[in-house]
Amino acid sequence: MEGQEEQLRKANISKLEREVGVKFEHVLAPQPSDIVRAAGLDTAEATLRVSDSVIPVFKSAVEDLLNASGLSPVELLAKALAKSIMS
């Protein structure tokens, strides 16, 4: 059963909707996984905007890391994206 505060809140929202002529949609707050996914996409897009001229500077280190990690390139890149988000 709803408390009085919740009922009052819903009544106030309904009143506001009528006054402004707009129906509001209840949207849940984003979950942590949604936030991380969005940040990962942003980071991936930003990575594509980095100049290719930096590749030679990091290529040797990346090859060494790839060989030493035992991970696939996709797994290693996923970890790098996660690290850039968590920094």
Secondary structure by P-SEA (a helix, b strand, c coil): cccaaaaaaaaaaaaaaaaacbbbbbbccccaaaaaaaaaaaaaaaaaacccccccccaaaaaaaaaaacccaaaaaaaaaaaaaac
